[in-house]
Amino acid sequence: MKPTKPHLATLACLLPMVCAPFAAHAETPAEPAVEESQPAATARPATPGTIIPLPPPDSLGSTKTATSFTFGEFDLGEEAPKDSLTFNLNSQFESNHTSGPGKASSFLDVGDSWLHDLEVNALNHFENGWQTDLNAAVRYTNSRRYDPRELSLQTLRLVASKADDTITAGDYYATFSQYSLNRSIKGLGYQHNFDDNTYVRMAAGTFDPRWDHLLSDTAGETIDRYITAMRGQTGREDANIGMNLVWAADRNDDPSRTTQDTYRQVLPSIDWEYKMESGLRLDGEHAVSFTRRQTAATHVEKHMTGTANRVNLQGSLGALRIRGRAERVAPDFVSMGGGAALDRLRFYGRADYRLDKTWRVFAAYDWFRNNLEQQLAQTTRTAIPEIGVDAKGLFDRRSLTFSTSLRERKIWEGAPVSQKNTSDRIYVSLGDRFDQVSLRGEVEANLNTRSNSATMDNDDLLYRFTVDSRHKILDGKYDLRPYFSIQCQDAEDPTTGATIRTDGFTFDLQLLTDSDMTYGLNVESTKTDNDVAGSDDTRTRRLALNFSSEPEIFMGGTLRGEAGYADYRFTTTSKNYRENYVRLMLGIPFSFGN
């Protein structure tokens, strides 16, 4: 007989460890990601010549609600009722059809499907000073693409708050630190604030991504992983220090376990922040993990100890803005609830300097390597220097912009098979605006040299030109927004040196009316000529029409419809196929309050 899931019993055992009220939603600012300078450009296939099919429909968004409270923060607007009950019903109806000899390649689920998401928010205040916020969402669908079950619980969360105490039960995002714990759990959380800079925070629960994984045995679910964590922070306006302690463990006898190793660990860490009077900010974290790994086949256990350390610097000194990061993560460092790039030593720095109101220059350098403890047969080192210039308001034209940058990526792979690959990226962009019409041209070149390739030099060139405009017509009753983009990419195959050319255009037209109606048209065409022997030339054409509205009968809700057609053609005609789809989406809120 299959073992039962000891979730509730485990949580009951963990409860005394985080006795007192359990915490809620207090947030620690997430560490800013290290930024690299690169232009905002339209995404394109990672492999030249690859056809990207139509994306799946957007997930149903939340509808507008009559109340102005923000869930979990208890930030009530002046017109919000003291107590409120809000329902949001989001429904989608979809019909997909495919045809052609290659229709099996389509990602669409052929046929008709429906999906309903019902979300409930209940906000209550009590005379003893407590306030509660209940949030729950249920999904009902016949499409296994959206959910493996026909009826499922998506979200369940209760937040109770009074003065300096906050308790969360159910879905809780446990924000402790980058290395220790920073992800969603299902369980309990508690936070007590002593002042603006000092608090304690605790959490206990599981990492189950779905409620049906927690409440029952479900095919395809992940191994159960439990966690208990504590954090304390103290400080002042210009400095703070926090201490974290995390215990995490996988369930060794989980019926879902097949070939996976299981882990059990204790991870303490310290994080800190210091704000200088000069405007610079220093922050960092230092963690050590004590981990036991058990193999699935032989149940052999291995004990590992690893460290992770990082220091960040950012801020401004007059016209100079600087950012820097130094990080070392050992190969045996394991974080079951946090995140880090293992086996890496990294140094990153960037400086931006504004010469005047028009010109800005920047320089950046990123360097990292692996094989820190010589546990691998080969060491890889990467260096990425970059310089660039930006200008805005050239020749006394406020909208005239210019940007250029040069970036080089060098990768060295050491013995026993020494290799060196270099990629030089050159980017130039020029844009301007004439009345209601914006123009922009971009050129990007990647000049690659690969020592391990049959052809040493492989270049990748991209050209793009866009026109974006906005026009008020008929005394402002209609807002017309056309957009057009044309681009061409020439890439050389690294193995044969053959050219792969991809060109195409995108046209998008939106019409907004003064009656809260929006109409849209989207046309895309892409053609790829692939000179690589044995490869297909391809052609893709897409057409989509859509509308959205906010009918008064929906009381702030939305109605959206979309119909589309896509045609995929290949040199090998047996791969050709077509797609047709129609979607209708409804979002209806209901609010009650006193």
Phi, psi and omega in degrees: 000139184289135181300146176281160183272119184272041185295307186294322178295320180296316179296324178295324177290328181282338185303316179297335181289338178235044187309198179053187183294144181255153200264164189250230202260014181299139188245136170265132182304128179292145182295131179294138179286146177291127185262142171245141181285117174205145187288153174286114184226156179294131182295147178222165184301143176294328177254121182305137176087359181282133177273128178261118181289170178303137179289157176295159182300150179300146176294151183294125180272161179289142179275168179288142180245153182288330180275163184246017180279153177252123186302134175084344181253341179057041179261094188268134174286168184295329184267358181287140178290157180298313175243142182213154176226120185234133174243136174237120178251116178246119184236147177222133176240132189220140176227121183239141178220142177230156178208167180104158184295335181257023187296343178295342179281348181289142179275350185291146170274110184292137179114191182259142179215160178218156181212134177230125173247121177248119181246137181237131173234126179234119180247127183224143174243143182239157184295335181278006176099349179281148171226143183234150177224115181253130177230129178216146179221134180238139179243138179228116185207154174256008181256121178284350175289329181267332180198137179291344180244153178289318179234126184212151174271120183268316184218140173211116184210133175237123179245125177240134185220142176208118179053249185260010182243139177223133181239136175233135175230134181107225178290123185217126176271110184274102180258102179248291176201170183299313185278328188274301184201124179201072180195173184277141176229169170244115185169229186229149176215150180214142173218136174237126180261126175271322173202193185294338185241357185235129179200166169237146183220139179221153180207150176207139180168205180233162178265017180303125182286340183229152180291326179291336173293325182283321189269343182204166176281122183237136179298135177085002181284161181279167176295138179297133178228123183253153182211144170227134185216149177224145178217138173230136180225141175217160180167198179220189186297327184258359182199149173207160178219139181231148178236133182236144175221121185236133171243128180221147182206141171272155177274112185296324183263025179298130180296342178279350184286130177236279181251011184274141170284152176246156185230153173216134186206159167237131184225106171266150177208158176233131174234154187208164179209141179220125179255118182276156178296336181288348182106355178275152179231128176251137173211159181193175178210146181223121186225154174224136181245134175247107192235140172245124179249132179245125180286151183283323186286309187249356182059028175286135182257140176231131179259130184232144175230129181216157181239157175218133182220139176214148174223129179244147176224131175204156180152185183232141173235090184066237181276000182256126175245130183234150175218140180208157180206136172232132185212140173224122179237120183290154180296334180264010175282128180232131174235112183280343180237352180246207182205143176192151174277109187289154176054058183214135169246125187222141172229130181223139177210146178211140178228130175245130181231125179267114181288318177200197182291344184257314191255141174222137177240153177214156175217142181218154177213128180232128181221134177206159180211165176240196178058048185293329182245024176057034180272350179253161180283341186219143178253134178244128177241141181228134176230133183227089172275151181207141173226154181197166180223135175236146176219139178222127182090035180293145176053038178063020174254112186299330185265356181278118183236150179218138180214138175211148180208155177230122181230137178238132176243118178244132179235121177251129174245122186280189180302152014275344178242094184283132180217154177218122179240136181230137176227117178259124181248125177242128183229134177223134180222138178222128181220155178204167180227133178238105184058247183261009184244127177252136180238143176210134175240141182224141174228129179227130179233130173245113182256107189254137173235119184238122180284342182255017183252151178297326173249122189293321185247126179226116183255150180226116183242136180228132177236135180217139177224130183231147175232126182228134183211167180213131185224130172269126183231160179053058177059033176083005180288334182233142179242110184258127185230087175275148178218135180221135179221134177231139182212158179219135179232129173246121180232147178254130178294127184293340182271314185255341185081000180291152183270138174240112182252128177235123176225156182181179179216160175228132176234127181230134181227126177238139177234115179255135181249166179281003178252026178062029173254140177229132178241145183220149176225134179225129179231132178226142176217131181223136178229134180237124174255111186251112181273000178291130182301133178084000181258154182269144161281149184227157175215132181232133176229134180226144176220133180218140174239142180211161174213156174215150184209161175235075183299142180299330182295339179274358176053052180097001179276182184229154175229127182221137178228152181207138175226139185213161179220139178221139181233121181246122182232144184229161174300319173279100190297339179291350178268351185295144174201165181227153179231141172227138179213152174224132180228143175227126184236134180237139174227116186233120176261149173229127183235141177225143179195168177229000000 
